[in-house]
């Protein structure tokens, strides 16, 4: 205990410097809950990412500097060649302001005949080997300038050579994720007689088993359990794509009745209190199978995996693979070491590579598309920056290509994803704007609906609201979490915005898009929150009247300053406030949906109503769920007009009056 308290005192000093003096009047009267929190803070491994305000957030330095550079094996480059520096500079400005895209510009004006018709595509360039095969296209001196400047996907660097002036785009990177991971040879299991158990299936070392002529199971199945946010759902789809590419199929509850999945993936979330304990509880039944001699591969992915790292293996030695969110699309590479009989931990910072396989989408109508990973904010309560890392925006061209392919496959709606989506492009060279990306993606032919989450009041520009208003495919739905209605609490949270700034955003939305839905997140019981400050949150809700609010009582998280402050709020006070805010939330949700009564709304049909099989379920542009009678086989993926006849708190009911003209 004394070591824990000493450790917490050190963190407390750092936290005090973060937002100024805090109340330490009752510092020696800690509750059992506070002591548990201190123990959690003390026993959680240090983050792989910088967590203090003012610390380095440039992924180029964090990922590609030092040892990270050693793991980078190749970059994929595109270029446009110009005769003059002036023309290259003007074109760079056009790309920055999204007046054109790199591929189209290359086709139109590049002086390089070898790559012009391919959108400027040069191909893969090795980091540590000779690249003489491209010397005539991108001379060595120009390549060196580019690679010394950046290896981050999406960046565009200007370099000069005897051919002229090159605008070179880093389109993708290749990282040796197996070298970045930590591997440990798993000890062979022994039976009651002390004899080693033979390899079986993918768990015990399928590759070694095959080399030794041991027969193992061919028809392997997997099961994915996903906890948490939309980002985790998207990551799970990417991991499923990787597994199916390896020939492992989804476990079917009907077809595989009486059997068990050979591989289990737990995609974890660490945003709430006791997240770690929940993960270990989930692992329990599968660990028991392994201890009893069954051949099951256990993979723990996501934010708790990133947070715990090797500590997770020490507590749950049955686990085969621990991997952070940044490796979701490289699961297949990591499984190769598992198949060699190793336990693997992959939590090092890495550039996000483009998917080598296609995600297995959970819907055939609406799809998630990541546009920016990570978060550079340092909110004092939030663990996300320590588990998802620094911001890394995807190249515009990669996003457009993915959405275009989805539309060609029949998808009607796309949701752009980012932990802090308004920050899109600020980490790129040159910088880009999210509002420009919205317009670009929204103009893709065949796309019917475009959504995005999550916006941050500190960064959400009025230009984003204008882009939604001016883009016909953009849905009338904004998710903008203020987290509190009190300026004092917002400052303590390190949010970087005020109540007034948030209301300015709402005013602009109401002015330009009066029928738009606004949803939010709120935290109650943040350390030091007074009754008056909590009332400020309720007053903000009354002023805005959100369409829905995700509410939560504050819970201390490791590697966050607020976790070890002495002015924690008692749990009973938190619960009382949570009940009060939830009552108001329900009231406003019902009021907002009541305005739909009697209106005819366009609804995108997504799936069958599982509770009433004769009904289908879809959503309005506002994101409201609508149920109505219809044949799912006929209507799935269609836009239909529905007359709203019944308004409930969180859903609407109506009657279809015909197909929308927008199909």
C-alpha positions as a printed NumPy array, in Angstrom:
array([[  0.   ,   0.   ,   0.   ],
       [  2.759,   2.463,   0.865],
       [  4.386,   1.929,  -2.518],
       [  1.046,   2.523,  -4.218],
       [  0.397,   5.718,  -2.276],
       [  3.882,   7.013,  -2.995],
       [  3.358,   6.296,  -6.683],
       [  0.01 ,   8.09 ,  -6.623],
       [  1.554,  11.12 ,  -4.916],
       [  4.002,  11.431,  -7.789],
       [  1.169,  11.292, -10.306],
       [ -0.876,  13.724,  -8.246],
       [  1.849,  16.343,  -8.519],
       [  1.81 ,  15.932, -12.297],
       [ -1.972,  16.149, -12.368],
       [ -1.943,  19.336, -10.306],
       [  0.371,  20.967, -12.813],
       [ -2.067,  19.93 , -15.542],
       [ -5.047,  22.031, -14.467],
       [ -3.886,  23.957, -11.432],
       [ -4.564,  23.418,  -7.729],
       [ -7.092,  20.816,  -6.672],
       [ -8.813,  20.196,  -3.381],
       [ -6.685,  18.039,  -1.053],
       [ -8.654,  18.741,   2.134],
       [ -9.65 ,  15.113,   2.598],
       [ -6.542,  13.523,   1.133],
       [ -6.05 ,  11.12 ,   4.048],
       [ -9.677,   9.984,   4.136],
       [ -9.67 ,   7.742,   1.118],
       [-12.557,   5.386,   0.493],
       [-12.063,   1.765,  -0.435],
       [-13.015,   2.699,  -4.002],
       [-10.246,   5.288,  -4.128],
       [ -7.708,   2.793,  -2.834],
       [ -8.821,   0.339,  -5.511],
       [ -8.352,   3.086,  -8.085],
       [ -4.87 ,   3.844,  -6.814],
       [ -3.995,   0.179,  -7.035],
       [ -5.309,   0.078, -10.609],
       [ -3.194,   3.109, -11.507],
       [ -0.095,   1.634,  -9.892],
       [ -0.411,  -1.801, -11.477],
       [ -1.321,  -0.718, -15.02 ],
       [  1.699,  -0.7  , -17.358],
       [  2.907,   2.657, -18.633],
       [  1.378,   3.701, -21.942],
       [  3.235,   3.032, -25.184],
       [  2.073,   6.479, -26.281],
       [  2.825,   9.924, -24.77 ],
       [  0.039,  10.974, -22.402],
       [  1.025,  14.311, -20.877],
       [ -0.227,  17.608, -22.247],
       [  2.417,  19.218, -24.401],
       [  4.114,  15.901, -25.172],
       [  5.015,  14.812, -28.705],
       [  2.037,  13.856, -30.873],
       [  3.679,  13.718, -34.309],
       [  3.319,  10.125, -35.455],
       [  6.296,  10.598, -37.801],
       [  8.571,  10.951, -34.756],
       [  6.788,   8.47 , -32.484],
       [  6.378,   5.683, -35.021],
       [  9.115,   6.112, -37.607],
       [ 11.843,   7.389, -35.315],
       [ 14.41 ,   5.179, -33.605],
       [ 13.486,   1.503, -33.478],
       [ 10.267,   2.187, -35.361],
       [ 12.293,   3.008, -38.452],
       [ 13.947,  -0.413, -38.289],
       [ 10.55 ,  -2.101, -38.602],
       [  9.564,  -0.098, -41.671],
       [ 10.386,  -2.213, -44.723],
       [  8.853,  -0.361, -47.676],
       [  6.703,   2.578, -48.753],
       [  4.384,   2.849, -51.746],
       [  4.883,   6.08 , -53.657],
       [  3.082,   8.134, -56.269],
       [  4.433,  11.245, -57.946],
       [  3.656,  14.089, -60.286],
       [  6.522,  15.713, -62.219],
       [  6.506,  19.434, -63.058],
       [  8.822,  21.57 , -65.127],
       [  8.825,  24.458, -62.641],
       [  8.727,  24.92 , -58.89 ],
       [  5.961,  27.499, -59.273],
       [  3.623,  25.032, -60.984],
       [  4.422,  22.353, -58.385],
       [  3.634,  24.789, -55.556],
       [  0.327,  25.824, -57.143],
       [ -0.658,  22.187, -57.611],
       [  0.217,  21.394, -54.008],
       [ -2.171,  24.145, -52.917],
       [ -4.899,  22.65 , -55.113],
       [ -4.413,  19.275, -53.462],
       [ -4.493,  20.844, -50.008],
       [ -7.796,  22.596, -50.666],
       [ -9.321,  19.447, -52.227],
       [ -9.872,  21.124, -55.595],
       [ -8.599,  17.903, -57.146],
       [ -7.138,  14.574, -56.061],
       [ -3.623,  13.281, -56.575],
       [ -4.465,  10.562, -59.097],
       [ -6.52 ,  12.825, -61.359],
       [ -3.933,  15.598, -61.229],
       [ -1.202,  13.145, -62.221],
       [ -3.191,  11.973, -65.234],
       [ -3.887,  15.548, -66.295],
       [ -0.52 ,  17.286, -66.013],
       [  2.362,  15.032, -64.912],
       [  5.426,  15.182, -67.128],
       [  6.275,  11.555, -66.274],
       [  4.991,   9.447, -69.156],
       [  5.89 ,   6.211, -67.329],
       [  3.466,   6.831, -64.441],
       [  1.05 ,   9.477, -65.723],
       [ -1.658,   7.101, -66.975],
       [ -1.472,   5.129, -63.714],
       [ -2.311,   8.134, -61.539],
       [  1.367,   8.704, -60.802],
       [  1.851,   5.241, -59.313],
       [  5.549,   4.397, -58.8  ],
       [  5.026,   1.37 , -56.588],
       [  6.784,  -0.04 , -53.543],
       [ 10.187,   1.33 , -52.563],
       [ 12.402,  -0.6  , -50.17 ],
       [ 13.692,   1.26 , -47.13 ],
       [ 16.931,  -0.673, -46.66 ],
       [ 17.678,  -2.081, -50.1  ],
       [ 18.675,  -0.729, -53.484],
       [ 15.898,   0.755, -55.609],
       [ 17.769,   1.051, -58.892],
       [ 14.666,  -0.092, -60.772],
       [ 13.034,   3.296, -60.199],
       [ 16.099,   5.532, -60.641],
       [ 14.891,   6.74 , -64.035],
       [ 11.426,   7.549, -62.66 ],
       [ 12.25 ,   8.983, -59.222],
       [ 16.014,   9.567, -58.982],
       [ 17.842,   8.616, -55.799],
       [ 18.409,  12.19 , -54.599],
       [ 14.673,  12.898, -54.772],
       [ 13.827,   9.602, -53.037],
       [ 16.192,  10.418, -50.199],
       [ 14.591,  13.836, -49.696],
       [ 11.157,  12.211, -49.481],
       [ 12.127,   9.416, -47.098],
       [ 14.043,  11.799, -44.841],
       [ 11.016,  14.1  , -44.7  ],
       [  8.25 ,  11.588, -44.049],
       [  7.154,   7.98 , -44.228],
       [  3.618,   8.705, -43.075],
       [  0.784,   7.675, -45.421],
       [ -1.028,  10.632, -46.928],
       [  1.871,  13.081, -46.788],
       [  2.957,  14.873, -49.971],
       [  6.569,  16.037, -50.208],
       [  8.184,  18.239, -52.87 ],
       [ 11.591,  17.135, -54.131],
       [ 13.814,  18.27 , -56.989],
       [ 15.832,  16.116, -59.375],
       [ 17.279,  16.383, -62.873],
       [ 13.793,  15.42 , -64.151],
       [ 12.184,  18.493, -62.608],
       [ 10.088,  19.082, -59.507],
       [  8.308,  16.078, -57.999],
       [  5.264,  16.082, -55.763],
       [  5.617,  12.689, -54.085],
       [  2.784,  11.134, -52.101],
       [  3.352,   8.382, -49.541],
       [  0.359,   6.201, -50.424],
       [  0.983,   3.322, -48.003],
       [  3.651,   1.72 , -45.836],
       [  4.747,  -1.82 , -45.104],
       [  5.75 ,  -2.596, -41.539],
       [  7.234,  -5.845, -40.277],
       [  4.691,  -6.32 , -37.519],
       [  6.187,  -9.654, -36.483],
       [  9.481,  -7.963, -35.634],
       [  7.629,  -5.28 , -33.705],
       [  5.801,  -7.858, -31.624],
       [  7.161,  -9.665, -28.59 ],
       [  7.076, -13.454, -28.878],
       [  7.551, -16.138, -26.284],
       [  7.711, -19.865, -26.991],
       [  4.733, -21.522, -25.366],
       [  5.548, -24.541, -23.255],
       [  4.093, -27.766, -24.566],
       [  1.216, -29.112, -22.528],
       [  1.608, -32.408, -20.716],
       [ -0.993, -35.   , -19.817],
       [ -1.471, -36.657, -16.424],
       [  1.339, -39.121, -17.19 ],
       [  3.744, -36.29 , -17.891],
       [  3.787, -36.952, -21.626],
       [  3.778, -34.018, -24.018],
       [  0.479, -33.516, -25.833],
       [  0.737, -33.529, -29.609],
       [  0.139, -30.372, -31.611],
       [ -3.452, -29.815, -32.64 ],
       [ -5.029, -27.27 , -34.93 ],
       [ -3.928, -23.683, -35.074],
       [ -3.339, -23.309, -31.342],
       [ -0.542, -25.717, -30.466],
       [  1.554, -24.72 , -33.441],
       [ -0.107, -25.738, -36.69 ],
       [  2.942, -24.852, -38.773],
       [  5.276, -26.953, -36.637],
       [  2.705, -29.729, -36.593],
       [  2.54 , -29.766, -40.362],
       [  6.335, -29.869, -40.593],
       [  6.424, -32.851, -38.235],
       [  3.692, -34.682, -40.112],
       [  1.119, -34.389, -37.329],
       [ -2.454, -34.399, -38.58 ],
       [ -4.469, -31.4  , -37.474],
       [ -7.937, -30.001, -37.983],
       [ -8.535, -28.315, -41.334],
       [-12.048, -26.86 , -40.933],
       [-11.318, -24.123, -38.406],
       [-13.938, -21.733, -37.042],
       [-13.746, -18.418, -35.219],
       [-15.956, -16.335, -32.975],
       [-15.567, -12.577, -32.42 ],
       [-16.985, -10.792, -29.385],
       [-16.923,  -7.003, -29.655],
       [-17.187,  -4.546, -26.793],
       [-17.386,  -0.769, -27.001],
       [-17.625,   1.867, -29.709],
       [-18.11 ,   2.018, -33.464],
       [-14.321,   2.025, -33.92 ],
       [-14.183,  -1.399, -32.288],
       [-17.01 ,  -2.658, -34.495],
       [-15.071,  -1.506, -37.566],
       [-11.872,  -3.116, -36.214],
       [-13.719,  -6.407, -35.664],
       [-14.9  ,  -6.352, -39.278],
       [-11.299,  -5.901, -40.408],
       [-10.089,  -8.772, -38.206],
       [-12.838, -11.02 , -39.535],
       [-11.696, -10.193, -43.053],
       [ -8.184, -11.281, -42.103],
       [ -9.405, -14.572, -40.598],
       [-11.575, -15.45 , -43.577],
       [ -8.652, -14.702, -45.873],
       [ -6.774, -17.414, -43.949],
       [ -9.589, -19.87 , -44.651],
       [-11.038, -19.751, -41.136],
       [-14.828, -19.453, -41.229],
       [-17.286, -17.858, -38.795],
       [-18.69 , -20.188, -36.142],
       [-22.318, -20.971, -37.012],
       [-24.567, -21.579, -34.009],
       [-26.856, -23.81 , -36.107],
       [-24.436, -25.556, -38.472],
       [-21.876, -26.094, -35.703],
       [-24.361, -27.029, -32.997],
       [-22.704, -29.201, -30.377],
       [-19.246, -27.907, -31.324],
       [-17.095, -25.043, -30.093],
       [-15.19 , -22.327, -31.938],
       [-11.509, -23.094, -32.565],
       [-10.527, -19.438, -32.267],
       [-11.991, -16.705, -30.077],
       [-11.29 , -12.999, -30.563],
       [-12.233, -10.633, -27.734],
       [-12.145,  -7.075, -29.063],
       [-12.058,  -5.072, -25.864],
       [-12.982,  -1.592, -24.639],
       [-11.34 ,   0.208, -21.71 ],
       [-13.452,   3.356, -21.56 ],
       [-15.395,   2.37 , -18.432],
       [-14.444,   1.303, -14.922],
       [-13.811,  -2.404, -14.303],
       [-13.131,  -2.937, -18.033],
       [-10.113,  -5.1  , -17.234],
       [-12.063,  -7.325, -14.843],
       [-14.775,  -7.831, -17.458],
       [-12.182,  -8.966, -19.972],
       [-10.714, -11.526, -17.599],
       [-14.24 , -12.781, -16.9  ],
       [-14.807, -13.209, -20.644],
       [-11.523, -15.072, -20.998],
       [-12.403, -17.459, -18.162],
       [-14.518, -20.089, -20.006],
       [-12.103, -20.252, -22.949],
       [ -9.08 , -20.488, -20.665],
       [-10.8  , -23.378, -18.91 ],
       [-11.202, -25.169, -22.252],
       [ -7.492, -24.794, -22.896],
       [ -6.495, -26.017, -19.438],
       [ -8.64 , -29.089, -20.034],
       [ -6.644, -29.917, -23.173],
       [ -8.92 , -28.442, -25.854],
       [ -7.285, -26.736, -28.784],
       [ -8.63 , -23.198, -28.726],
       [ -6.777, -20.049, -29.761],
       [ -7.509, -17.05 , -27.544],
       [ -6.904, -13.568, -28.947],
       [ -7.401, -10.415, -26.896],
       [ -7.498,  -7.302, -29.083],
       [ -8.521,  -3.677, -28.674],
       [ -7.979,  -1.079, -25.99 ],
       [ -7.63 ,  -3.277, -22.9  ],
       [ -5.08 ,  -5.361, -24.818],
       [ -3.117,  -2.2  , -25.64 ],
       [ -3.428,  -0.995, -22.043],
       [ -2.366,  -4.243, -20.351],
       [  0.148,  -5.64 , -22.846],
       [  2.352,  -8.403, -21.458],
       [  0.711,  -8.026, -18.045],
       [ -2.362,  -9.674, -19.538],
       [ -0.361, -12.815, -20.351],
       [  0.949, -12.994, -16.81 ],
       [ -2.565, -12.915, -15.415],
       [ -4.122, -15.085, -18.144],
       [ -1.322, -17.339, -19.477],
       [ -3.797, -19.242, -21.647],
       [ -4.032, -16.281, -24.023],
       [ -2.158, -16.715, -27.31 ],
       [ -2.167, -13.211, -28.773],
       [ -2.477,  -9.724, -27.258],
       [ -2.775,  -6.979, -29.872],
       [ -3.582,  -3.272, -29.864],
       [ -6.112,  -1.628, -32.23 ],
       [ -3.345,  -0.512, -34.601],
       [ -2.815,  -4.154, -35.647],
       [ -6.445,  -4.979, -36.494],
       [ -5.661,  -5.367, -40.197],
       [ -2.475,  -7.368, -39.557],
       [ -3.955, -10.191, -37.498],
       [ -2.961, -12.748, -40.13 ],
       [  0.728, -11.831, -39.851],
       [  0.691, -12.149, -36.066],
       [ -1.117, -15.494, -36.176],
       [  1.816, -16.959, -38.072],
       [  3.901, -16.719, -34.906],
       [  1.025, -18.165, -32.867],
       [  0.901, -21.074, -35.303],
       [  4.596, -21.569, -34.622],
       [  3.754, -22.259, -30.997],
       [  4.408, -18.771, -29.589],
       [  2.562, -16.359, -27.376],
       [  2.575, -12.929, -29.023],
       [  2.168,  -9.371, -27.72 ],
       [  1.818,  -6.575, -30.318],
       [  1.324,  -3.166, -28.708],
       [  4.131,  -1.002, -30.131],
       [  3.242,   2.235, -31.899],
       [  2.903,   1.701, -35.636],
       [  1.897,   3.561, -38.759],
       [ -1.556,   2.416, -39.807],
       [ -1.256,   0.399, -42.996],
       [ -4.02 ,   0.075, -45.563],
       [ -6.003,  -3.163, -45.386],
       [ -4.447,  -6.058, -47.27 ],
       [ -7.813,  -7.872, -47.163],
       [-11.402,  -6.648, -47.23 ],
       [-13.326,  -6.323, -43.953],
       [-16.224,  -8.716, -43.348],
       [-19.014,  -6.166, -43.052],
       [-21.792,  -6.862, -40.566],
       [-24.298,  -5.127, -42.868],
       [-24.875,  -5.138, -46.616],
       [-26.556,  -1.723, -46.54 ],
       [-24.468,   0.573, -44.319],
       [-20.712,   0.453, -43.751],
       [-18.119,   1.992, -41.44 ],
       [-15.068,   3.642, -43.006],
       [-12.157,   4.796, -40.838],
       [-10.724,   8.159, -41.876],
       [ -8.548,   9.012, -38.859],
       [ -7.112,   6.824, -36.108],
       [ -6.064,   7.875, -32.617],
       [ -6.513,  11.107, -30.676],
       [ -4.084,  13.887, -29.727],
       [ -6.311,  15.392, -27.029],
       [ -5.375,  15.055, -23.387],
       [ -8.744,  15.14 , -21.612],
       [ -7.943,  14.393, -17.985],
       [-10.512,  11.562, -17.72 ],
       [ -9.941,   9.791, -21.031],
       [ -7.874,   6.689, -21.701],
       [ -8.311,   6.729, -25.497],
       [ -5.03 ,   8.525, -26.36 ],
       [ -3.084,   5.903, -24.394],
       [ -4.809,   2.959, -26.098],
       [ -5.465,   4.172, -29.639],
       [ -2.392,   6.338, -29.981],
       [ -1.708,   9.583, -31.783],
       [ -3.761,  10.845, -34.683],
       [ -3.09 ,   9.33 , -38.094],
       [ -5.276,  10.482, -40.983],
       [ -5.754,   8.211, -43.975],
       [ -4.98 ,   9.502, -47.467],
       [ -7.999,  11.054, -49.186],
       [ -7.459,   8.773, -52.176],
       [ -7.606,   5.623, -50.019],
       [-10.853,   6.754, -48.395],
       [-12.434,   7.611, -51.747],
       [-11.352,   4.257, -53.189],
       [-12.867,   2.32 , -50.263],
       [-16.175,   4.191, -50.416],
       [-16.329,   3.841, -54.212],
       [-15.833,   0.075, -53.9  ],
       [-18.568,  -0.095, -51.24 ],
       [-21.005,   1.726, -53.511],
       [-20.137,  -0.658, -56.355],
       [-20.94 ,  -3.55 , -53.999],
       [-24.393,  -2.091, -53.356],
       [-23.885,  -0.2  , -50.096],
       [-26.139,   2.839, -49.766],
       [-24.812,   4.485, -46.606],
       [-21.336,   5.104, -45.236],
       [-20.336,   6.423, -41.814],
       [-16.921,   8.068, -41.621],
       [-15.223,   7.167, -38.345],
       [-12.744,   8.982, -36.166],
       [-12.187,   9.344, -32.441],
       [-11.852,  13.069, -33.144],
       [-13.027,  13.308, -36.716],
       [-12.811,  17.098, -37.01 ],
       [ -9.045,  16.772, -36.549],
       [ -8.834,  14.919, -39.864],
       [ -5.922,  16.172, -41.925],
       [ -4.217,  18.346, -39.33 ],
       [ -1.458,  15.721, -38.997],
       [ -0.805,  15.581, -42.743],
       [  1.696,  17.365, -45.001],
       [  0.153,  19.557, -46.285],
       [ -2.712,  19.908, -43.808],
       [ -6.215,  18.997, -44.962],
       [ -9.73 ,  19.894, -43.781],
       [-12.473,  17.5  , -42.748],
       [-15.06 ,  19.733, -44.412],
       [-13.284,  19.195, -47.743],
       [-13.234,  15.433, -47.184],
       [-16.992,  15.496, -46.487],
       [-17.675,  17.22 , -49.779],
       [-15.354,  14.891, -51.695],
       [-16.812,  11.657, -50.297],
       [-20.361,  12.987, -50.439],
       [-19.992,  13.564, -54.187],
       [-19.097,   9.931, -54.987],
       [-21.659,   8.741, -57.588],
       [-24.169,   6.22 , -56.238],
       [-23.691,   7.012, -52.551],
       [-27.068,   7.813, -50.994],
       [-26.217,   8.705, -47.413],
       [-23.139,   9.942, -45.569],
       [-22.724,  10.129, -41.789],
       [-19.749,  10.846, -39.54 ],
       [-18.731,  10.489, -35.871],
       [-17.39 ,  11.763, -33.493],
       [-17.059,  15.569, -33.514],
       [-15.14 ,  17.529, -30.879],
       [-16.5  ,  20.994, -29.958],
       [-12.955,  22.319, -29.724],
       [-12.235,  21.565, -33.372],
       [-15.609,  21.408, -35.085],
       [-15.563,  24.258, -37.585],
       [-18.542,  26.105, -38.948],
       [-17.246,  24.92 , -42.313],
       [-18.245,  21.344, -41.41 ],
       [-21.828,  22.479, -40.791],
       [-21.796,  24.326, -44.111],
       [-20.434,  21.216, -45.857],
       [-23.299,  19.119, -44.456],
       [-25.828,  21.747, -45.554],
       [-24.363,  21.873, -49.062],
       [-23.841,  18.107, -49.581],
       [-27.112,  16.373, -50.519],
       [-25.936,  12.95 , -49.338],
       [-24.891,  14.21 , -45.868],
       [-27.355,  13.164, -43.168],
       [-28.969,  15.633, -40.767],
       [-27.284,  14.12 , -37.743],
       [-24.47 ,  15.569, -35.627],
       [-22.851,  13.774, -32.694],
       [-21.006,  16.428, -30.669],
       [-20.185,  15.508, -27.051],
       [-19.801,  18.517, -24.697],
       [-19.289,  16.127, -21.703],
       [-20.409,  18.852, -19.253],
       [-22.346,  22.114, -19.162],
       [-20.063,  23.735, -16.597],
       [-17.115,  25.834, -17.734],
       [-15.232,  25.006, -14.528],
       [-15.627,  21.266, -15.097],
       [-14.79 ,  21.61 , -18.799],
       [-11.548,  23.323, -17.809],
       [-10.742,  20.615, -15.268],
       [-11.471,  18.003, -17.934],
       [ -9.01 ,  19.704, -20.29 ],
       [-11.64 ,  19.846, -23.023],
       [-10.347,  23.042, -24.599],
       [-13.801,  24.53 , -25.21 ],
       [-16.458,  26.383, -23.231],
       [-20.191,  26.084, -22.832],
       [-20.529,  29.22 , -24.981],
       [-18.442,  27.733, -27.821],
       [-20.651,  24.65 , -27.817],
       [-23.811,  26.737, -27.97 ],
       [-22.389,  28.701, -30.917],
       [-22.016,  25.414, -32.808],
       [-25.589,  24.424, -31.94 ],
       [-26.863,  27.851, -33.018],
       [-25.134,  27.501, -36.403],
       [-26.646,  24.033, -36.909],
       [-30.135,  25.248, -35.969],
       [-29.714,  28.217, -38.306],
       [-28.52 ,  26.291, -41.357],
       [-30.21 ,  22.933, -40.716],
       [-33.168,  23.551, -38.382],
       [-34.444,  19.965, -38.574],
       [-31.062,  18.334, -37.834],
       [-30.662,  15.908, -34.939],
       [-27.948,  16.635, -32.369],
       [-26.74 ,  13.857, -30.078],
       [-24.102,  14.011, -27.359],
       [-22.19 ,  12.363, -24.513],
       [-22.271,  13.602, -20.9  ],
       [-20.251,  12.633, -17.823],
       [-21.654,  13.204, -14.337],
       [-19.756,  13.039, -11.074],
       [-16.424,  14.218, -12.469],
       [-13.952,  14.882,  -9.599],
       [-14.901,  18.067,  -7.793],
       [-18.25 ,  18.509,  -9.562],
       [-20.594,  20.478,  -7.282],
       [-24.393,  20.378,  -7.312],
       [-24.394,  23.766,  -9.044],
       [-21.999,  22.565, -11.742],
       [-24.137,  19.488, -12.331],
       [-27.166,  21.773, -12.661],
       [-25.244,  23.669, -15.357],
       [-25.198,  20.436, -17.358],
       [-28.948,  20.025, -16.981],
       [-29.447,  23.649, -18.042],
       [-27.349,  23.058, -21.158],
       [-29.527,  20.073, -22.012],
       [-32.635,  22.219, -21.573],
       [-31.204,  24.868, -23.888],
       [-30.205,  22.429, -26.629],
       [-32.765,  19.64 , -26.233],
       [-30.567,  16.856, -27.595],
       [-32.151,  14.056, -29.616],
       [-30.33 ,  11.604, -27.347],
       [-27.439,  11.673, -24.91 ],
       [-25.096,   8.846, -23.982],
       [-24.681,   9.345, -20.251],
       [-22.147,   7.876, -17.842],
       [-20.99 ,   8.334, -14.28 ],
       [-17.308,   9.266, -14.157],
       [-15.048,   6.269, -13.638],
       [-11.288,   6.543, -12.971],
       [ -9.12 ,   5.099, -15.717],
       [ -5.407,   4.243, -15.588],
       [ -2.864,   6.618, -17.129],
       [ -5.249,   9.585, -16.693],
       [ -4.604,  12.536, -14.333],
       [ -8.133,  12.722, -12.883],
       [ -7.973,   9.117, -11.663],
       [ -5.789,  10.015,  -8.69 ],
       [ -7.247,  13.388,  -7.703],
       [ -8.463,  13.589,  -4.116],
       [-11.778,  15.273,  -4.869],
       [-13.554,  12.156,  -6.141],
       [-17.357,  12.113,  -5.93 ],
       [-19.089,   9.417,  -3.878],
       [-20.72 ,   6.666,  -5.902],
       [-24.173,   7.284,  -4.441],
       [-24.   ,  10.937,  -5.537],
       [-22.908,   9.857,  -9.016],
       [-25.825,   7.44 ,  -9.297],
       [-28.303,  10.051,  -8.099],
       [-27.063,  12.5  , -10.734],
       [-27.042,   9.803, -13.4  ],
       [-30.687,   8.98 , -12.713],
       [-31.611,  12.656, -12.875],
       [-29.832,  13.301, -16.164],
       [-31.29 ,  10.122, -17.669],
       [-34.827,  11.229, -16.829],
       [-34.228,  14.524, -18.609],
       [-32.601,  12.698, -21.524],
       [-35.683,  10.487, -21.979],
       [-37.957,  13.525, -21.824],
       [-36.038,  15.383, -24.524],
       [-35.691,  12.302, -26.744],
       [-39.463,  11.86 , -26.694],
       [-40.051,  15.566, -27.379],
       [-37.68 ,  15.615, -30.331],
       [-39.223,  12.538, -31.978],
       [-42.754,  13.806, -31.362],
       [-42.285,  16.389, -34.107],
       [-42.207,  13.523, -36.62 ],
       [-45.893,  12.737, -36.   ],
       [-47.818,  12.858, -39.277],
       [-44.746,  13.595, -41.391],
       [-43.609,  11.486, -44.326],
       [-39.927,  10.658, -43.917],
       [-37.42 ,   8.961, -46.186],
       [-36.166,   5.756, -44.54 ],
       [-33.272,   3.517, -45.563],
       [-34.324,  -0.079, -44.868],
       [-31.566,  -2.012, -43.089],
       [-32.937,  -5.242, -41.623],
       [-35.916,  -7.19 , -40.324],
       [-37.498,  -6.241, -37.004],
       [-36.406,  -9.306, -35.01 ],
       [-39.285,  -8.874, -32.552],
       [-41.965,  -8.561, -35.253],
       [-40.818, -10.556, -38.321],
       [-43.477,  -8.996, -40.587],
       [-41.903,  -5.576, -40.016],
       [-38.68 ,  -4.046, -41.285],
       [-36.366,  -1.563, -39.592],
       [-34.718,   1.46 , -41.102],
       [-33.491,   4.934, -40.203],
       [-34.346,   8.473, -41.165],
       [-31.663,  10.984, -42.128],
       [-31.759,  12.093, -38.471],
       [-30.742,   8.609, -37.339],
       [-34.176,   7.802, -35.868],
       [-35.14 ,   4.12 , -35.964],
       [-38.415,   3.465, -37.822],
       [-40.455,   0.234, -37.853],
       [-43.136,  -0.531, -40.437],
       [-44.795,  -3.476, -42.179],
       [-42.828,  -4.715, -45.165],
       [-40.997,  -7.584, -46.872],
       [-37.304,  -7.441, -45.959],
       [-36.296,  -9.477, -49.024],
       [-37.925,  -6.882, -51.255],
       [-37.055,  -3.7  , -49.36 ],
       [-33.592,  -4.224, -47.864],
       [-31.268,  -1.473, -49.044],
       [-34.11 ,   0.563, -50.513],
       [-35.013,   4.153, -49.663],
       [-38.733,   4.33 , -48.958],
       [-41.18 ,   7.021, -47.871],
       [-42.899,   6.253, -44.569],
       [-45.763,   8.157, -42.977],
       [-45.023,   8.399, -39.252],
       [-48.003,   7.378, -37.139],
       [-46.497,   6.685, -33.707],
       [-43.616,   8.359, -31.874],
       [-41.932,   6.611, -28.971],
       [-38.901,   7.747, -26.971],
       [-36.315,   6.026, -29.129],
       [-38.179,   4.792, -32.197],
       [-40.961,   5.627, -34.627],
       [-43.664,   3.53 , -36.303],
       [-45.416,   4.176, -39.569],
       [-46.756,   2.967, -42.883],
       [-44.848,   2.814, -46.13 ],
       [-46.411,   5.011, -48.799],
       [-44.015,   4.236, -51.635],
       [-40.436,   4.091, -52.851],
       [-38.361,   7.246, -52.555],
       [-37.399,   9.11 , -55.715],
       [-33.827,   8.991, -54.392],
       [-33.267,   5.274, -55.151]])
